[in-house]
Amino acid sequence: MADVHLTRELLWAVARGEMPASVVTEIGMRHLMSLCSTCRHEIAAFQRERGATAAADYDRAFQLLPALLGDQLPRLAREERGAGRDLEDLLALPRVERAARVRRARNRFRSPALVRLLVAESRKRVHADPEEAFHLAELARVVAHHNPLMPGSFDLIALATAHMANACRILGDTRQADEHFGHVHYVITHHGVTDADILARVNKLEGSLRMDQRRFPEAEKLLTLAATLYRVSGDKTEMARALVTLGGMYFFQGDLTRAIETTTAALKTLRSTYEPRLYLCARYNLARYLTEDGQHQEAAGMLAVDEALYREFPEPWTQLRLTWLRGKIAAGCGDTDAAERAFLAARDGFIAQGNGYDAAMVSVEDLTLLYLRAGRASDVKRIAEEIHPIFQAQDVHREAVAALVLFQEAARREQLTAKVVRDFVSYLRDARTDPALRFKLQQPS
């Protein structure tokens, strides 16, 4: 990303209550005082558009306040230690007993540090166990409600609720996720949430939801704002995380150029020693985008450079996607045998992991196209028939099963084309978050 300026859009967001005024102060301290001509121009334009009659008291607004933290550090350390013990005790209890234990307590389970630890645990577990992640985020909100005098309680309530919404997103319950984000916005609007990091996290998580819902303009706005807020607060790792997600959004839109540019920008802010999993995710995504852009040798070179890093993450989730990508690269380079072996290994691995969606995507998006290009009609029919048990095992919604029937019938009649396959792939992606969608098979003329 380029350097952050005080643009009219940023100032209007503050004026509308969408961002805290402290953001303007932060940028001003870092950038305005360096006599940036862009800032001067944008502030003047904002004042004209707003019709302000009184000059802003920038001298007062941009005063640097003394830290005054020396005597607070021992207290903060004690609070962190106590929160750690509280977390251990809560996690040792059965899930159904934890909230009641918090509500019964008179002195324990009341600190902001415990709320943040619970949110961190929720975030850590959200992909492996989204139900537990939802419970931990909800428990964090219970703790915040338990102590209404807690400093920044509404900020923390907004944070915890946003993570509840994110767990719902991972679970596929977008309606419930929307409801939780509605509550988050109510808290932010009516209770003066001003923590820039929390606002950034809310925007990042909601942007991910909007991306899953294919509401791309909203997703782009939210993710860009999240990256800007993280940049202002100096959190380069989280800024990169937002950019990685934004790159994924551009990829799903089919804008490979912007996906590659945005992910490359994210990688410039990262070092593998700081956040190795995020760094590897960004590298993997970039290799995937290069592959889809026809830059197969460049993608293969990236995988070769990152070989040791991939070994640090031996879990199936990572290794199966690596195998899948190797197959795509091999197919792009014309090595049909290697591509087929990789795709079959990835598909079988996803089935073994209970991941029917990715298994179906490998079958449709990759194996079917591979066999079509090779003129292997019998293998196309076989793959189409093998997808049905995968759908049944995963309890796929009725509309997707109906779409599969149309797809299989076209395969049996040897009327499948690359366009039909790509349309079916797009349908499966969209219908994952909107089961009401209907698949229309375009008959050959």
N, C-alpha and C positions, 0 to 999 in steps of 0.2 A: 504494500500500500504506500501511497505517497504521503508526505507530511500532512498532519491534520491542521486545517485552517478553520477559522471562525466563519463558516459559510452562513448564508441566509437560512438554508434548510436547517442547520443545527440550531440557530437562534430561534427560528419559528417553533422547532420541536420543544425548546425550553419554554417558550411563551405559551404553548398549548398544554403544558404540563406533562408532556411525554418523556422528558428528560429533566434531571435536576439541574438547578442553576449552578450548582457546584462544578458541573462539567465545564461551563463557560469560564469559571474562575480558574480551573485547572489548566485549561488550554491557554488562557491569558497569561498565567504565570510562566508557562513554558515557552510560549511562542509570541504572544502579542508584544511583550516587553522587548523583544528583539527587533521591534519596528518593522514587522512584516507588512509589505505593501498590500498583499492580498487581504490580510485581516482588516486593514484600514478601509479598503474599498468595500468589503462585504458588510462591515458594521455600518458604514454610512448608507449603503443601499438598504439594509434592514431598517434603519431608523426612518428613512424616507417612506418605505413601504408600510411601516407600522403607523406612521404619522405621530411619532412621539413628540411631546411638547417640552419635556424636561430632559435635560442631558443626564446621561447615566453617571453615577458617581464611581468611575472606574478606579480612582485612587483608593477609595475605601474598599471597593470590591476585591481588589487584587493585593491587599496587604497580606504579607506573609505572617502567619500566626506562629508563635513559639511552640515548640513541641510539648514541653511540660510533661514528659512521660517518665522521667527518672523515678519518681516515687510510685508510679503505677506498675512498673515491671514486675516487682515481687508479687503483687496481688494477681496480675494476669497469669503468672507462672503457677500460682496456687490454684487458680480457677481451671487452668488447663489440666493439671494433675487430677483435680477432683472430677472433672468431666470425663477423663479417661476411665476412672474407677466406676463412675456411673454408667458409662457405656458398657463396660465389661459385665456389670451386674445385670443390666437390662438384657443383654444378648444371652446371658446364661439362663434366663427365664423362658418358658414356652411362649410362643408368639401371642397367644390369647391373653396372657397375664400381664404383659408389659405396660400397656396403657393404664390399666387399673393401678399398677404399682406406682406409676408417675403421679396419678391423681390423688392417691392416698398420702403421698409424702408431704411433709411440712417444710423441710429444709433442703432436701436433696432434689436432683433432677429439675433444676430451675435455671441453669446458666445458659447464656448465649453460646458458650463453647460446646456444650452438649448438643445443642441444636445443630451446630455446624458439623460436629462429628457424626451425628446420625445422618445428615444429608450426604456427607462424604461416603459413609458406608452404603447408602442407597445408590449413590452414583457408581460406586465400585462394583455393585452387584447387578446393575440394571439389565445387562445383556445376558448374564448367566442365569439369573433368577429374578425376573421382573416382578413377580408377586411379592417376594421378600423386599425388593427395592421399594415397591409401593408402600408396604407396611412400614418400613423404616422412615420414609419421608413423612408418612402420616403421623408416626410417633414423634418425629421432630416437631411437627406442627402442634401436637398435643403438649409437648414441653413448652413451646412458645406461648400457647394459650394459658398454661398452668401458672405462668408468672407474668401478669399484665404489666408489671413495673419493670420488666426486663428491658435494658437499653436496646433500642432498635427492634423491638418485638415485631412490629408490623413488617419491617424489612425481612425478618427471618420467616414470618408466616408466608409472605409472598414467595420466598425462596423455596421453602418446604413444599408449598402447594404446586409450584412449577415442576418440582421433581416428581410429585405424585402424578401430574399430568404426563410427564415424560415416560414414566413407567406404564401408564395406560397406553401411550403411543406404541411402546415396544410390544405390549400385549395385544395390539391391534384394535383396542377399544377407542377409536378416535372421537366418538360422541362424548364419552366420559372425559377424555383429554380436553376437548373443547370446553366442557363445563368447568373443569378445574382452572383453565386459563382465564375463563370469564371471571372467576373469583379472584384470581391474581390481579387482573386489571382493576377490579373494584377496590382491592386493598391499596394498590398503587395510587389510584386516583383519589380516594377518600381519606387515606391515612398518611399521605406524604412520604412515600418510600423514596429515598434519595440516594441510597448506596449505589454508586456507579457499577461496582462489580456485580451486585445482585441484579440490577437492571440489565446488564449485559448478559448474565446467565439466563434470565427470563426470555430475552429476545432470541438468544441462541437456541434454547429449547423449543420455543414456539416456532421459530423458523424451521426447525427440523420437522415439526408436525405439519406445517403448511407445505413443506416439500413433499412429505409422504402423501399428502392430500392432493398433490399436483396443483396447488395454488401458488404457482411460481412467482408471480409479481409480489405477493405478500411475503413469501419466503425470502426473496432477494432483499427486500427492504429491511426485514427483521435481522437477517444475518449480516448485512452490511453495517447496520447500526450497532449490532453486537461487537463486530470487529473494531469499529470506531471507538466504542466505549472502552474496550480492552486496551486499545492503543493509548487512549488518554490516561488510563490508570497504570500503564506501564507493564501490563501482564502480557508479555509476548507469546507465551505458550498458549494461553486461552485465545488470544487474537488469532494465532495460527490454526487453532482448532476450529474457530468460526470460519476461517477462510477455506479450510479443508472441506467443511460441510457445504459452503457456498460453491466450491468447485464441483462437488457432487451434484448440486442442483443444476448447474450449467450442463453437466454431462447428461443428466436425465432429460433436459430440454433438447439435447442434441447439439448444443453449442460447444463443440470440442475445443475450439480456439480459446474461448474464455475459461473453460474447465482447466486446460493446460496452463494458461497464464496465472490463474488464481491459485492453483495448487503449487506452481513453481514459486509464487510469492510467499506462500505459507512455509515452504521448505527453507526459504532464505532466513526465516526467523528462528528456525529450529536447529538443535544439535542433538544427535542420537543419544548422547550421554545425559541429556536433561529429561527427555520424555521419549524413551526408545519405542514404545508402542505407537504413540502418535506419529513419530517420525517414520516408522515403518508403514503405518497406514497411509500417510501422505505419499510415500515413495511407491507403494503398491498402486494407489489410485492413479498417480501420474503415469506409471507403466501401463495401466489399463487404458487410460485415455490415449496414450501414444499408440497403443495397439489398435484401438478403434479408429484412429486417425491414419492408419496404414504405415506407421513408423515402427515396424516390427523389430528391426535390428536395434534401434535405440532402446526399445522396451526390453529386449533380451539382454542388452548390455547392463541395464539397470538391475535386472534380476541377478545377473552374475556378480555385480558389485555388492549386492545386498545379501548374498548367500549366507554369510555368517550370521547376519542379523536375523534372518528368518529362522535359523536354528535355535535362537534364543526363545522362540515362541512355538514349541512343538505341539500345542493343542490342535485338535482337528479343525476348529473354526478357521485358523490361520492357514494351516497346511493344505486343506482342501481347496481353499481359494487360490493358493499359490499353484496347485496342480491345475486348476481350472484355467488360470491365466497362462500357464505354460502351454496348455492345449490351444488356446486362442492364438498365441504367438506362432506355434508350430503350424496351425492351419493357415495363418497369414503368410508364412514362409513357404507354403506348398508341401510341407511334410505331413501328408495325410495319415500315415500309419502312426506317427508319434502323436498327432493331434487326437486320433481316435482312442489310443491307449489312455491318454491323459483325461479325455472327456469321460470315458467309461469309469476310470478310477475315481474321478470327482463325483460322478453321479452315484456310484455305488457307495462311496463314503458318505455322501449327504443322506442317502436312504438309511444307512446304518446309524447315523446320528439323529434320525427322526426328522430331518429337514426336507420335507416333501417339496416345498416351494423351489428351493435351489436345485433339487434333483430334477424337477420338471423343467426348470429353465435350461439346465444343461442339455436335457434331452431335446427340447424344442429349438432353443436358440443356436445350439452348436452341433449336436450330433445329426439332427435332421438336415440342417443346411449342408453339413459336411457330406452326407450321403446324397443329397440332391445334386450337389455340384459334381460328384463322382458318378452320377447316373445309376446309383444303387437303389433301385425302386423297392426291391424286396426288404432292404434294411430300413428304408423310410417307413414302410408299412409296419414292420416289426417294432420300431421305436414308438410309433404312434400308438400301437396297441399296449405297449408296456407302460405308458404314462397313466393309463386308467387306474391300475392298482395303487399307484403312488397317490393319486388324488383321493381314492377311497380311504387309504390308510391315514391321510391327513385331514379327513372330514372337510374337504374343500366345499365351498358354498355352491348352491344349486346352479347359479348362472355360469360359473366356471366349468362345471361338469357338462352343461349343455353346449358350451363353446367347444369343449374337447370333442364331443360327439361330432360336431360339424367338421372339426379338424381331422378326426380319424376317417370320416367318410370321404373327405377329399383325398386323403392318403390312399385309401383303398381303391379309389377310381384313378389314381395316379394323376390327380389334378392339382397337387400341391405345387406352389411356386415359391420362390424366395420371398416375394412380396407377401403372400399369404402367411408364411412363417413369421416374417417380421411383424405383421399386423397382429398375429396371435400373441407374440411376445409382448408387444405394447399393451395389448388387452390384459394379459396376466399381470403386468406391472400395475396398471391402473386399477384393475378390479381387486387387487389385494387390499386397497383402502376404500374401495367403493363397490361392494358386492352387487349393487343394483345395476351396474353396467351390463349391457348386452353386447355380445360379440356378433358382428355381421360379416359373414363370409362372402367375399366378392367372387362371384362365379366367373370363370374364364369366358371370354367372348368368342 
